[in-house]
Amino acid sequence: MNLPEIAIALALAWGAGLRAYAVIFAVGLAGAMGWVELPGHLEVLQHPVVLAASGLMTLVEFGADKLPWLDSIWDAVHSFIRIPAGAALAALAFGDSSNAVVVAAAIVGGSVAAAMHTAKAGARAAINLSPEPFSNWAASLSEDALVPLGLWLAVAHPLVFFALFAGCLVAAVLLVRLVWRGVRRLTSSAT
């Protein structure tokens, strides 16, 4: 287990919490096009069937994520997809390690994906309350750009990725706290 492997595992889990299909598609495409050499246990992501399925779902999610009412439903359903995907992708990154390392990677990967998904879904639910669509589109497009940037940084500049990752975790904690305060205020004023 080395620094680049850890960065890749965290990037896969982190990205899955935001855009699971885009992570699978981007990593698989990068491997298939020869832009990066995927480790043997991640090569399955560049299989044409996996690329077709993840590419199709990336397009569907890209559209669904731009419509505020559909975005909230999509995020709710994907609570059951993004978190296990983050766990599986992080475990897959250490596929040739000991069973203990693979299980630990799955635990950490699932937790990272859950943190990112919770922050994303909570922030987007708050943004979706706005009657204008521009803030929703800006948030969605930012996420669309952030995922490939994070994946690239994990491969090319792991230490820079770790700084981005730490910043995202801090932002996620702050966002979850803000959303939770808002929910408590709403429920206390309703009673």
C-alpha positions in Angstrom: 0.0 0.0 0.0 1.6 3.3 -1.1 0.6 6.9 -1.4 -0.6 6.8 -5.0 -2.8 3.7 -4.3 -4.3 5.4 -1.3 -5.0 8.6 -3.3 -6.7 6.6 -6.1 -8.8 4.6 -3.6 -9.9 7.8 -1.8 -10.6 9.6 -5.2 -12.7 6.7 -6.4 -14.8 6.7 -3.2 -14.9 10.5 -2.9 -16.0 10.9 -6.6 -18.6 8.1 -6.2 -20.2 10.1 -3.4 -20.8 12.8 -6.0 -21.1 11.1 -9.3 -20.6 7.3 -9.2 -21.3 6.6 -12.8 -19.0 9.4 -14.0 -16.2 8.0 -11.9 -16.6 4.5 -13.3 -16.9 5.9 -16.9 -14.0 8.4 -16.6 -11.6 5.9 -15.0 -12.6 3.1 -17.5 -12.3 5.5 -20.5 -8.9 6.7 -19.3 -7.7 3.1 -19.2 -9.3 2.1 -22.5 -7.8 5.1 -24.3 -4.4 4.5 -22.8 -4.3 7.8 -20.9 -3.4 5.9 -17.7 -2.5 2.3 -17.1 -5.1 0.9 -14.7 -3.9 -1.6 -12.2 -5.0 -5.2 -13.0 -7.9 -5.1 -10.5 -9.3 -1.9 -12.0 -9.1 -3.0 -15.6 -12.7 -4.3 -15.5 -13.8 -0.6 -15.6 -12.4 -0.3 -19.1 -14.4 -3.3 -20.4 -16.7 -2.2 -23.3 -19.9 -3.4 -21.4 -18.9 -1.4 -18.3 -18.1 1.6 -20.4 -21.4 1.5 -22.2 -23.4 1.1 -19.0 -21.5 3.7 -17.0 -21.5 6.1 -20.0 -25.2 5.8 -20.5 -25.9 6.4 -16.8 -23.5 9.3 -16.7 -25.5 11.0 -19.5 -28.8 10.2 -17.7 -27.4 11.6 -14.4 -26.0 14.7 -16.2 -29.6 15.5 -17.3 -31.4 14.5 -14.2 -29.0 16.6 -12.0 -30.0 19.8 -13.8 -33.7 19.6 -12.9 -34.3 20.6 -9.2 -37.2 18.4 -8.5 -35.7 15.4 -10.3 -32.3 16.0 -8.7 -33.7 15.6 -5.2 -35.4 12.3 -6.1 -32.3 11.1 -7.9 -30.1 11.9 -4.9 -32.5 10.1 -2.5 -32.5 6.9 -4.7 -28.7 7.1 -5.1 -28.2 7.0 -1.4 -28.4 3.3 -2.0 -26.1 3.3 -5.0 -23.3 5.8 -4.4 -22.3 4.6 -0.9 -21.9 0.9 -1.9 -20.2 2.0 -5.1 -17.7 4.1 -3.2 -17.0 1.1 -0.9 -16.6 -1.3 -3.9 -14.4 1.0 -5.9 -12.1 1.7 -2.9 -11.9 -2.1 -2.2 -11.2 -2.7 -5.9 -8.3 -0.3 -5.8 -6.6 -2.7 -3.4 -7.9 -5.9 -5.0 -4.5 -7.6 -4.9 -3.8 -6.8 -1.2 -4.7 -8.9 1.8 -8.3 -9.4 2.7 -7.9 -7.1 5.7 -6.7 -4.3 3.6 -9.5 -4.8 1.1 -12.2 -4.8 3.9 -10.6 -1.7 5.5 -10.6 0.0 2.1 -14.3 -0.8 1.7 -15.1 0.5 5.1 -13.2 3.8 4.6 -14.4 4.1 1.0 -18.1 3.6 2.0 -17.7 6.2 4.7 -16.0 8.7 2.4 -18.7 8.2 -0.2 -21.4 8.6 2.4 -19.9 11.8 3.7 -19.7 13.3 0.2 -23.2 12.1 -0.8 -24.8 13.4 2.4 -23.2 16.8 1.9 -24.0 16.9 -1.8 -27.6 15.8 -1.3 -28.2 18.1 1.7 -26.7 21.2 -0.1 -28.5 20.5 -3.3 -31.8 20.0 -1.5 -31.3 23.5 0.1 -30.3 25.0 -3.3 -33.3 23.3 -5.0 -35.7 25.4 -2.8 -34.6 28.5 -4.7 -37.1 29.4 -7.4 -34.4 30.3 -10.0 -32.6 27.4 -11.7 -29.1 29.1 -12.1 -27.8 28.2 -8.6 -28.8 24.5 -9.2 -27.1 24.5 -12.6 -24.0 26.1 -11.2 -23.8 23.5 -8.4 -24.4 20.7 -10.8 -21.8 21.9 -13.3 -19.3 22.4 -10.5 -19.7 18.8 -9.4 -19.4 17.7 -13.0 -16.0 19.4 -13.2 -14.8 18.6 -9.8 -15.0 14.8 -10.2 -12.7 14.5 -13.2 -10.3 17.1 -11.7 -10.1 15.1 -8.4 -9.5 11.8 -10.3 -6.7 13.4 -12.4 -5.1 15.0 -9.3 -5.1 11.6 -7.5 -3.2 10.1 -10.4 -0.9 13.0 -11.4 -0.4 14.8 -8.1 -1.5 12.7 -5.1 -0.4 15.3 -2.5 -2.5 18.0 -4.2 -5.4 15.6 -4.3 -5.0 15.0 -0.5 -5.3 18.8 0.1 -8.4 19.0 -2.1 -9.8 15.9 -0.4 -9.2 17.4 3.1 -10.9 20.6 2.0 -13.9 18.7 0.6 -14.2 16.8 3.9 -14.2 20.0 5.9 -16.7 21.6 3.6 -18.9 18.4 3.8 -18.9 18.6 7.6 -19.8 22.3 7.6 -22.5 21.7 5.0 -24.1 18.9 6.9 -24.0 21.0 10.1 -25.7 23.9 8.3 -28.4 21.6 6.7 -29.0 19.9 10.1 -29.4 23.3 11.8 -31.9 24.4 9.1 -33.9 21.2 9.5 -34.0 21.7 13.3 -35.2 25.3 12.8 -37.9 24.2 10.4 -39.2 21.4 12.7 -39.0 23.6 15.8 -40.9 26.5 14.1 -43.6 24.0 12.8 -44.4 22.8 16.3 
